[in-house]
Amino acid sequence: MKTIESLGDLQGKAVLVRSDFNVPLDGQRITDDGRIKAALPTLNALLEAGAKVIVTAHLGRPKGKVNPDFSLAPVAKRLGELLEAPVKFAADTVGEDAKAKVAELAPGEVLLLENIRFDPRETSKVDEERQALAAELAAFADCFVSDGFGVVHRKQASVYDIAKLLPAAAGKLVFKEIDSLSRVTGEPERPYGVVLGGSKVSDKLGVIANLLSKADMLLIGGGMAYTFLAAKGYSVGTSLLEEDQIEAVKGYLAEAQEKGVEIVLPVDVVTAAEFSADAEPIVFAADQIPADRMGLDIGPKSQELFASKIASAKTIAWNGPMGVFEFATFAGGTKAVAKALSEGDCFSVIGGGDSAAAVRQLGFDESTFSHISTGGGASLELLEGKTLPGIAVLED
C-alpha cells in the first residue's frame, strides 16, 4: 500500500485528504472528537512538508441534500483548535466558494470543504455520477491522501473514484489501521480471542462465520448473546432476540464444537423490567431469565469469566459493547471487558464504533490498548475477511 512518502516532494503542492470527521454532535457541540484527533498526524505531516491541504469529509447521513444540522463548520473550528492554526472553511463542496478558497490557499494552510454527502453523487450507485464528482474534486489537487478509515469499505466518489484520478496514497491513520488490524486478521499470536457484542447477531453473521476458522475463542455479549442463549434452548424473557437467526446460530455452535473453537456465553445477566436508565437491575442466571424481564448487561460472574478468558489470550479483537453502557447501571460488563484488555498482556484491537466510544466514555486511558480503530464498519468487514474498495484502490 502506497504511503505519503511515495508522493515525493509536496512543497507547494495541493493535497486532497479524505478524512473521517463523522463525529457525534449535541447541537453545535462535538461530544467526542476522537476522529478529529486521529487525523492530526497526517495533516501535520502534510503541513510540515509545505503542502496546501484540502480536506473533504462527511458527517451523518444527509442523504444527498444540504442540511445545516450536518454541517462540518463545528469540525473546522475544533480542527483549528487542535492544529493550533486557523482552518479555512468552504460553504460548499465543489461549488463557487470551494473553488475560490482553493485558489487562495497558500502552502502550510488547511481548507475544510463542506460535507461531501450534501452532494448525492458521493454515494451514488451509478459509476458515472460518482466519477463526475471525483473529477471535480481532482481539479482542486495534485495528489490524494486517503485517511478516512471509517469509509474505506465504501465505494464512494471521495474514497474510491478519486484515487483513480490522482497520484494516491494511504494516510498515516489508514496505514496504522491496516497494520494493526492485519495482526488480528492475518497470523495472530495465539491464543487468539474475539469479543463480540452489540445488539444484533445479524450484523455479525459474516464475522462469526469467518472467525470460526481463525479464532481460538469467541466471547459473545451484548444483545446478540440472547439469540445464542435461545439457540441453546434457554428462555430469554423480553430480551432482544432475533428468532429468524436461531437456526443459523445453532449451526455456528455445532461448527465451533467440531472445530474446537470455544464459544463463551454469559452465565448470568443483569435484567430490568423495562429499557430505562432508572430501571431496577436484578441479576439472574442466564438460563433463568424471567418471562417479564430483559437482559441489559452481562452479570458479575460473566464479567469475571470474560476477564479470565481475555487474560489468557495473546491477541484480542473487540467489537461491540456487552450491554447498554450508555446507562450507568448497565455498563458493568463493557467496563469489565475494557479493564481486562487494558490490563492484559496481549495485543488488543478495539474495533471502533460503540466499543471505542465506550472506552472513552468510561474514562479509560486509550494508551493502555494496542489500537483503537476509528472505523466500526470497516474493521468489522476486515474481520469478515472482505476486501475493502478504498484500500484495494491504493494497492493498484
N, C-alpha and C positions, 0 to 999 in steps of 0.2 A: 504494500500500500504506500502510495507516494506521500511524503511529508512536506512541510512548508519549505524545508531546506532545498527540496528538489526544484523549487520555483526560481531559484537563483537570486540575483540582486534585486531587491524590491524597492530600493531608494527611488522615491518619486512615482512609483507605480500605484495604480488604483487597484485595490484588492477587495473583491466582494466576498464577504463572510456570511455563511448561513449559520446562525446561532439558534439556540432553543431558549426563548425567553417566555415560554408558556408558564408564567408564574401565577400563583393564586392572589386574587385581589379582593380587598374589602373596600368597595368604592374605588378611591384612587390610591389606597394604601396597599403596598405589597406586603403580604403576610409571611412569605418565605422567599428570600432572594437567593436560594442555593444555586439555581440555574444561572443566574446572572454572575455570581462569583465564579462558577465553573468556567465561564467564558473568558475570564481575565487573562490567564496565561497566554492564550492565543492572541488576543487583542494587544496585549503588552508587547509580545514578541514582534508583531507586525508594526506597531508604532515605533519600537526601538530600531527596526530596520528601515524606518523612514517612509513607510507606505502611507498612502491615503486609504483609510479604512472605511468601507461602506458596508454596513451590517443590515441584513434582512432577516426577519424572524416572524413568528406568528404568536398569537395569544388567543386562547379559547377557540370557539367554533362559530365564527360569524356567518358561515355558510355563503361566502362569496359576496357579502353585502357590507357596505360601510356601516359600522355600529360603534358609536363613541364609547360604549361600555367595554369594548375590546381594544381600545387604542393603546399603542405602545408608548404614549407620552410619559406615563409614570415610570416606565422602564428606562427611558432615555435619561430621566432625572436621576434615578438610582444608579445607573451605569456611570454617569458623570461623577457621582459622589465616590464610587468605588475606584474609578480610574484616576480620581483627583485631577480631572481635567474636563472642560466643557464637552458635552456631546451634542452635536447638532441634530435636529430632528426634522425630517421631511413629513409634511402633512399628507402626502400620498406615497404610493409605492413606485410607480414608473411614470407619474404624471408630470405636470409642469414644475411643481415645487421640488420634486425629487431631482429633475433634470437641472434646475437652476442651482440647487445646493451641491450636487455632484460637481458641476462645473466650477464652483467656487472653492471646493475642498482643497486644502493645502496638505503637503506631506506632514505626517505626525498628527493629523486630525481625524476625528471619528464622526461619521454621519450614520444615524439610525433611520432607516426607511419605515414608513407606517406599515402596519400589519399586512403581511403578504397575502393572508387569506381573505382580505377585503376584495381581492381580485378572484373571481370564480375560476379563472384559468389555472390557478395554482394547483387545485385539487381535481381538475377535470380528468375524466377517463378517456377523453379524446386526445391522442398524442399531439396532433397539430395545434390544438389550443394551448396545451402546456408549453410546447416548443416556441410558440409565438411570444408568450410571456417571458420565457427563458432568454429569447433573443433580445428583448427589450432590456432585461437585466444585464445581459452580457455586454450591451453597448456602453454600460457605465464603467466597465473594469478591464484590466489587463489580464487578471487571473482570478481564480476562485478557490476559496478555502472552505471545506465542509467541516463545520464544528458543532452542528446541532445533532448530537447523538439521539436525542429523543424523537427525531423524524427520519433517521436513515433507513427505517423499514418501510418508508413511504415512497412511491414512485411519483414524485411531485416536481413541479417546474423548478423551484428554487433548491431542490435537493438532488434530483437525478438529471433532468434535461440540461440544466445549466452546466453540469460537469462535462457534457459532451461538446460544449461550445467554447470553453476557455481552458487554458492550462489549469489543471485542478490537483488539489492535494488535501489530505486529511489534516485538520487542525490538531492541536495538542490534546484537546479533550477527547475527540473521537479516537485518536491513536491510543490514548491511555485506556479508554473504554474497551476497545477491541483487544488490546494487550491483556488487560485484566480478565475480561470475560473469556478469553481463549484459554486461560488457565483452568477454568471450570467446565469448558465445553470440549477441550482437546484431550489432553492426557493428565487429568488431575492427580495430585498426590493423594494417596488413599490412607485411611478410609475417606470416602467422598460422600457427603451427605447433602441433601437438598431439603430446605424447609419451605413448604408451600402453604400459603394462606389466602386470604381474600374471600370474597363472597361466593363465587360460583365455580363448580367443577368444570362446567362447560368452557370457561375461559382458559382452562389449563389442561384440556384433554391432550393436546399435541405435546405439551411439555412432559406430562406424565408418560405418554407412550414412548417418547424419545429417551427419557431418563431410566426407564426400566431396563435398558441395555447398557447403561453407563454408570448409574449411581449405586452405591452400596446400601444406602438407606434413604427413604423419603419420610419426612416428618410432616404430617398433614394437620393443619389447624384452620382457624377461621370458619366462615360459613360453609366452605366446601367440605369440611370434616363431617357434617351431618349427613351428607349423601353417602359418604363412606361408612358411617355408623349404621345408616339404614340398610346399606348393602350387606352388612353383617347380621341383619335381622333385628336390630335394636329399634325401639320406638324413640323418635326424636322430638315428640311434642309439637310445638308450633315453631320450631327452629326452621331456619332457611333450608329448603330441601328441593332438589331437582329430581323429581321422581323419574323423569324420562332419561336420566343418566345412571340410574341404579344398576341396570344390566351391564352397561359399559364399565362401571366401577367394579362390579363383581368379576368381570373379565380381567381387569388390571390386578385385582387382589390375587387371582389364580395365577396370572402370569408372573407376578412378583414372587410368589411362593416357588414356582417352578424354576425361576432364575436365581433364587437365593438373595433377592433384594428385600431388605427389611422395610416394611411399611409400619410406621409408628403413628398410632392414632391416639387422641385424647382418652384418658382413663376416667377423667372427671371433667365436668363443665360447670361454669358459673352461669346460672339461669336467672331469668326475670319473667315477670308476668306480662310485661309489655316492653316494646322497644323505646326506652326512655332513659335519659341520663340519671333520673331520680328514682328509677325502679329499684326495689329491694333485691340485692343479689343473694341467691341461695345456691350452694354447691350440691350437685348430685353426681353420683357415679354415671359414667357415660351410657350404661345400659339401664339406667333407672330414671330417665328424664320424664317428669310428669306430663300428662297429655295437655295441660293448660299452661305450660311454661316453655320458654325458648332459650336456647343456649346463646350467650353473647360473648363468651370467652372460654378459653381452656382453663381448667381448675388448677388448684395448687399442686396436686400430685402430678398432673400432666406437665406443669411448669418444671417441676423437678426432673421428671422423666426426659423431657425435651432438652433441658440444660445438660443432663448427664450424657445424652447422645451427642450433643454438639461438642462437649468436652473431649469426646473420644475420637473426633474427626480431625483430619489434617487439611481438608478442604470443605468449605461450606458455602453454598449459594442460598440466598434467602429472598423469596419473592412473595409478598402478601402478609398482612398482619394476622395475628392469632385471634383477634376479637375486635370489638368495636372500640378501638383505642381512643377515639375522639371523646368517649365518655370515660372519665377518670376511674369509675367503679369497675369498668370492664377493660382496662388497659394492662392488667397484670401479666397476662400471657405474652403479649407483644413485648412488654418491658423485660420479662424473664428471658426471652429469646435474644433480645438486643444485648442484655447484660452478659449472657453466656458467650455470645460472639465477641463482645468487646474484651472479655477476659480470657478467651480461649487461645490456645497455641495452634492456630490454624490460619490458612489463607481464607479470608472471608470476603464475599462479594454480596452487597445488598442491592437487589435488582430494581432500584428506582421506585417511582410511583408512591403508593401509600407507605411502603416499607421505609423509604428514605425520609418521607415526611414524618413518620412516627419516631424515627431515631432523633430527628431534630426537635420535634415537639416534646419528647420525653426527656430531653436535656442531656443526651449522651455526647461525649467528645468524639467528633467524627474521625479524628486521627487514630482512634483505637480500632477502627475497622480497616481492612486492607484496601477496600474500594467501595464507594457508594456510587452506584450508577445514577445518571441523570435521566435515563430513559426506561420507563417501565415496560412499554410495549416492545421496544427494540431489544431490551435484554431478555424479555420473555421469548421473543422469536428466535434469538440466538440459542436459548436453552432448548427450544423445539428443534434446533438443527437446521433452521431455514437460512436461505441466502438473503441478505438484506440489499435491496436495489441501490441504496445510497452508498453502500460500501463497495459493492461489486463494480460500480461505475468508476470508482477510484483505482481499481486494480486493472482496468482495461489497458 
